[in-house]
């Protein structure tokens, strides 16, 4: 199972060093990859360690919307993946990967 890590500061900028150590501590939960994202203001950090099950090549996280306004990390399997993906594609959404996790961004885009 994947691992997710997030931090938010309403005060000073986040210090990356301890946060990246925290993310590294989850490496056993996601041996297939690790990535992180800091907001430009450095007050938000999202991290993800991946156990690749679907879309072994794509599907890296954190996920970013096409307009770069929404960022997310997702842990777990989304049910009805194929049906939902096909419906959202018919509605005009263009997916960047074949990961079921990317559905979260598309669903938010259409339904909030």
SULCOR-V871707 format. One record per pair of residues at least 24 apart in sequence whose C-alpha atoms are under 10 Angstrom apart, sorted by the first residue. I is the first residue (numbers start at 1). J is the second residue. If there is no record, write none. Layout:
# SULCOR-V871707
((I;J) (I;J))
This chain:
# SULCOR-V871707
((1;28) (1;29) (1;30) (1;31) (1;49) (1;50) (1;51) (1;52) (1;53) (1;75) (1;76) (1;77) (2;26) (2;27) (2;28) (2;29) (2;30) (2;31) (2;32) (2;33) (2;34) (2;48) (2;49) (2;50) (2;51) (2;52) (2;53) (2;74) (2;75) (2;76) (3;27) (3;28) (3;29) (3;30) (3;31) (3;34) (3;47) (3;48) (3;49) (3;50) (3;51) (3;73) (3;74) (3;75) (3;76) (4;29) (4;30) (4;34) (4;35) (4;36) (4;46) (4;47) (4;48) (4;49) (4;50) (4;61) (4;62) (4;72) (4;73) (4;74) (4;75) (5;36) (5;45) (5;46) (5;47) (5;48) (5;49) (5;62) (5;73) (6;36) (6;37) (6;38) (6;44) (6;45) (6;46) (6;47) (6;48) (6;72) (6;73) (7;38) (7;43) (7;44) (7;45) (7;46) (7;47) (8;39) (8;42) (8;43) (8;44) (8;45) (8;46) (9;42) (9;43) (9;44) (9;45) (10;43) (10;44) (11;43) (12;41) (12;42) (12;43) (13;39) (13;41) (13;42) (13;43) (13;44) (14;38) (14;39) (14;41) (14;42) (14;43) (14;44) (14;45) (15;42) (15;43) (15;45) (16;42) (16;45) (19;45) (19;46) (19;47) (20;45) (20;46) (20;47) (22;47) (23;47) (23;48) (23;49) (24;48) (24;49) (25;49) (26;50) (27;51) (32;56) (32;60) (33;60) (33;61) (34;60) (34;61) (34;62) (35;60) (35;61) (35;62) (36;60) (36;61) (36;62) (36;63) (36;73) (37;61) (37;62) (37;63) (37;64) (37;71) (37;72) (37;73) (39;71) (45;71) (46;71) (46;72) (46;73) (47;72) (47;73) (47;74) (48;72) (48;73) (48;74) (48;75) (49;73) (49;75) (50;75) (51;75) (52;99) (53;77) (53;99) (53;100) (54;97) (54;98) (54;99) (54;100) (54;101) (55;97) (55;98) (55;99) (55;100) (56;97) (56;98) (56;99) (57;97) (57;98) (57;99) (58;96) (58;97) (58;98) (58;99) (59;96) (59;97) (59;98) (59;99) (59;100) (59;101) (59;102) (60;97) (60;99) (60;101) (60;102) (61;99) (61;101) (61;102) (62;101) (62;102) (63;96) (63;101) (63;102) (63;104) (63;105) (64;96) (64;102) (64;105) (65;95) (65;96) (65;102) (65;104) (65;105) (65;106) (65;108) (65;109) (66;93) (66;94) (66;95) (66;96) (66;105) (66;106) (66;109) (70;105) (70;108) (70;109) (71;105) (72;101) (72;102) (72;104) (72;105) (73;101) (73;102) (73;104) (74;100) (74;101) (74;102) (74;103) (74;104) (75;101) (76;100) (76;101) (77;101) (78;102) (78;103) (78;104))
